[in-house]
Amino acid sequence: MNPIVFAVTGRVTRDAVPALCAELETLLNDPAERAAPVECDVGDVERADLALVEAVARLALVARRAGRQLRLRRVGPELQGLLDLVGLADVVALEGPGVEGPEERVPEP
């Protein structure tokens, strides 16, 4: 089954997060997409900051409420670092250049 690809682009602000969540909810409520996985492309985001981290966390919650896991595509090193820092790297699946898969991560001592 083809995934639902949800693109987050430009500058993400805290004010934009509710609209992003509503847009994803609308996509997930489409009966034709009931079992499709959710991939969120963040490769064209202008700046990785805490507003983007909040958006990712809330989008992951929307996906989880629909019985799915959010997978991030084209994750840059800045965003990956922030997700690791706040503990969200284990909540969403990460995919991108230089991103280690969950099975490749080595726990820090």
Contact map, one row per residue, 1 for C-alpha under 8 A:
1110000000000000000000000000000000111000000000000000000000000000000000000000000000000000000000000000000000000
1111000000000000000000000000000000011000000000000000000000000000000000000000000000000000000000000000000000000
1111100000000000000000000000000000011110000000000000000000000000000000000000000000000000000000000000000000000
0111110000000000000000000010000010011110000000000000000000000000000000000000000000000000000000000000000000000
0011111000000000000000000000000000000111100000000000000000000000000000000000000000000000000000000000000000000
0001111100000000000000010000000000000111100000000000000000000000000000000000000000000000000000000000000000000
0000111110000000000000000000000000000001110000000000000000000000000000000000000000000000000000000000000000000
0000011111010000000000000000000000000001111110000000000000000000000000000000000000000000000000000000000000000
0000001111110000000000000000000000000000011111000000000000000000000000000000000000000000000000000000000000000
0000000111110000000000000000000000000000000111100000000000000000000000000000000000000000000000000000000000000
0000000011111000000000000000000000000000000011100000000000000000000000000000000000000000000000000000000000000
0000000111111101100000000000000000000000000011100011001000000000000000000000000000000000000000000000000000000
0000000000111111100000000000000000000000000000000011000000000000000000000000000000000000000000000000000000000
0000000000011111100000000000000000000000000000000011011000000000000000000000000000000000000000000000000000000
0000000000001111110000000000000000000000000000000000000000000000000000000000000000000000000000000000000000000
0000000000011111111100000000000000000000000000000000000000000000000000000000000000000000000000000000000000000
0000000000011111111110000000000000000000000000000000011001000000000000000000000000000000000000000000000000000
0000000000000011111111000000000000000000000000000000000000000000000000000000000000000000000000000000000000000
0000000000000001111111100000000000000000000000000000000000000000000000000000000000000000000000000000000000000
0000000000000001111111110000000000000000000000000000001000100000000000000000000000000000000000000000000000000
0000000000000000111111111000000000000000000000000000001001100100000000000000000000000000000000000000000000000
0000000000000000011111111100000000000000000000000000000000000000000000000000000000000000000000000000000000000
0000000000000000001111111110000000000000000000000000000000000000000000000000000000000000000000000000000000000
0000010000000000000111111111000000000000000000000000000000100110000000000000000000000000000000000000000000000
0000000000000000000011111111100000000000000000000000000000000110000000000000000000000000000000000000000000000
0000000000000000000001111111110000000000000000000000000000000000000000000000000000000000000000000000000000000
0001000000000000000000111111110010000000000000000000000000000000000000000000000000000000000000000000000000000
0000000000000000000000011111111011000000000000000000000000000010010000000000000000000000000000000000000000000
0000000000000000000000001111111011000000000000000000000000000000000000000000000000000000000000000000000000000
0000000000000000000000000111111111000000000000000000000000000000000000000000000000000000000000000000000000000
0000000000000000000000000001111111000000000000000000000000000000000000000000000000000000000000000000000000000
0000000000000000000000000000011111000000000000000000000000000000000000000000000000000000000000000000000000000
0001000000000000000000000011111111110000000000000000000000000000000000000000000000000000000000000000000000000
0000000000000000000000000001111111110000000000000000000000000000000000000000000000000000000000000000000000000
1000000000000000000000000000000011111000000000000000000000000000000000000000000000000000000000000000000000000
1111000000000000000000000000000011111100000000000000000000000000000000000000000000000000000000000000000000000
1111000000000000000000000000000000111110000000000000000000000000000111000000000000000000000000000000000000000
0011110000000000000000000000000000011111000000000000000000000010000111100000000000000000000000000000000000000
0011110000000000000000000000000000001111100000000000000000000000000001111000000000000000000000000000000000000
0000111100000000000000000000000000000111110000000000000000000000000001111000000000000000000000000000000000000
0000111100000000000000000000000000000011111100000000000000000000000000011110000000000000000000000000000000000
0000001110000000000000000000000000000001111110000000000000000000000000011110000000000000000000000000000000000
0000000110000000000000000000000000000000111110000000000000000000000000001111000000000000000000000000000000000
0000000111000000000000000000000000000000111111000000000000000000000000000000000000000000000000000000000000000
0000000111110000000000000000000000000000011111110000000000000000000000000000000000000000000000000000000000000
0000000011110000000000000000000000000000000111110000000000000000000000000000000000000000000000000000000000000
0000000001110000000000000000000000000000000011111001000000000000000000000000000000000000000000000000000000000
0000000000000000000000000000000000000000000011111111100000000000000000000000011001000000000000000000000000000
0000000000000000000000000000000000000000000000111111100000000000000000000000001001000000000000000000000000000
0000000000000000000000000000000000000000000000011111110000000000000000000000000001000000000000000000000000000
0000000000011100000000000000000000000000000000011111111000000000000000000000000000000000000000000000000000000
0000000000011100000000000000000000000000000000111111111100000000000000000000000000000000000000000000000000000
0000000000000000000000000000000000000000000000011111111110000000000000000000001001100000000000000000000000000
0000000000000100100000000000000000000000000000000111111111000000000000000000000000000000000000000000000000000
0000000000010100100110000000000000000000000000000011111111100000000000000000000000000000000000000000000000000
0000000000000000000000000000000000000000000000000001111111110000000000000000000000000000000000000000000000000
0000000000000000000000000000000000000000000000000000111111111000000000000000000000000001000000000000000000000
0000000000000000100010000000000000000000000000000000011111111100000000000000000000000000000000000000000000000
0000000000000000000110010000000000000000000000000000001111111110000001000000000000000000000000000000000000000
0000000000000000000000000000000000000000000000000000000111111111000011000000000000000000001100000000000000000
0000000000000000000000000000000000000000000000000000000011111111100000000000000000000000000000000000000000000
0000000000000000000010011000000000000000000000000000000001111111110000000000000000000000000000000000000000000
0000000000000000000000011001000000000100000000000000000000111111111111000000000000000000000000000000000000000
0000000000000000000000000000000000000000000000000000000000011111111111000000000000000000000000000000000000000
0000000000000000000000000000000000000000000000000000000000001111111100000000000000000000000000000000000000000
0000000000000000000000000001000000000000000000000000000000000111111100000000000000000000000000000000000000000
0000000000000000000000000000000000000000000000000000000000000011111110000000000000000000000000000000000000000
0000000000000000000000000000000000001100000000000000000000000011111111000000000000000000000000000000000000000
0000000000000000000000000000000000001100000000000000000000010011001111100000000000000000000110000000000000000
0000000000000000000000000000000000001111000000000000000000110011000111110000000000000000000110000000000000000
0000000000000000000000000000000000000111000000000000000000000000000011111000000000000000000111100000000000000
0000000000000000000000000000000000000011110000000000000000000000000001111110000000000000000111100000000000000
0000000000000000000000000000000000000011111000000000000000000000000000111110000000000000000001110000000000000
0000000000000000000000000000000000000000111000000000000000000000000000011111000000000000000000111000000000000
0000000000000000000000000000000000000000111000000000000000000000000000011111101100000000000001111010000000000
0000000000000000000000000000000000000000001000000000000000000000000000000111111100000000000000011000000000000
0000000000000000000000000000000000000000000000000000000000000000000000000011111110000000000000000110000000000
0000000000000000000000000000000000000000000000010000000000000000000000000001111111000000000000000000000000000
0000000000000000000000000000000000000000000000011000100000000000000000000011111111100000000000000000000000000
0000000000000000000000000000000000000000000000000000000000000000000000000011111111110000100000000010000000000
0000000000000000000000000000000000000000000000000000000000000000000000000000111111111000000000000000000000000
0000000000000000000000000000000000000000000000011100100000000000000000000000011111111100000000000000000000000
0000000000000000000000000000000000000000000000000000100000000000000000000000001111111111100000000000000000000
0000000000000000000000000000000000000000000000000000000000000000000000000000000111111111100000000000000000000
0000000000000000000000000000000000000000000000000000000000000000000000000000000011111111000000000000000000000
0000000000000000000000000000000000000000000000000000000000000000000000000000000001111111000000000000000000000
0000000000000000000000000000000000000000000000000000000000000000000000000000000000111111111000000000000000000
0000000000000000000000000000000000000000000000000000000010000000000000000000000000111111111100000000000000000
0000000000000000000000000000000000000000000000000000000000000000000000000000000100110011111111000000000000000
0000000000000000000000000000000000000000000000000000000000000000000000000000000000000011111110000000010000000
0000000000000000000000000000000000000000000000000000000000010000000000000000000000000011111110000000000000000
0000000000000000000000000000000000000000000000000000000000010000000011110000000000000001111111000000000000000
0000000000000000000000000000000000000000000000000000000000000000000011110000000000000000111111100000110000000
0000000000000000000000000000000000000000000000000000000000000000000000111010000000000000100111110011100000000
0000000000000000000000000000000000000000000000000000000000000000000000111110000000000000000011111011100000000
0000000000000000000000000000000000000000000000000000000000000000000000001111000000000000000001111110000000000
0000000000000000000000000000000000000000000000000000000000000000000000000111000000000000000000111110000000000
0000000000000000000000000000000000000000000000000000000000000000000000000000100000000000000000011111000000000
0000000000000000000000000000000000000000000000000000000000000000000000000010100100000000000001111111100000000
0000000000000000000000000000000000000000000000000000000000000000000000000000000000000000000001100111111110000
0000000000000000000000000000000000000000000000000000000000000000000000000000000000000000000011100011111110000
0000000000000000000000000000000000000000000000000000000000000000000000000000000000000000010010000001111110000
0000000000000000000000000000000000000000000000000000000000000000000000000000000000000000000000000001111110000
0000000000000000000000000000000000000000000000000000000000000000000000000000000000000000000000000001111111000
0000000000000000000000000000000000000000000000000000000000000000000000000000000000000000000000000001111111100
0000000000000000000000000000000000000000000000000000000000000000000000000000000000000000000000000000000111110
0000000000000000000000000000000000000000000000000000000000000000000000000000000000000000000000000000000011111
0000000000000000000000000000000000000000000000000000000000000000000000000000000000000000000000000000000001111
0000000000000000000000000000000000000000000000000000000000000000000000000000000000000000000000000000000000111
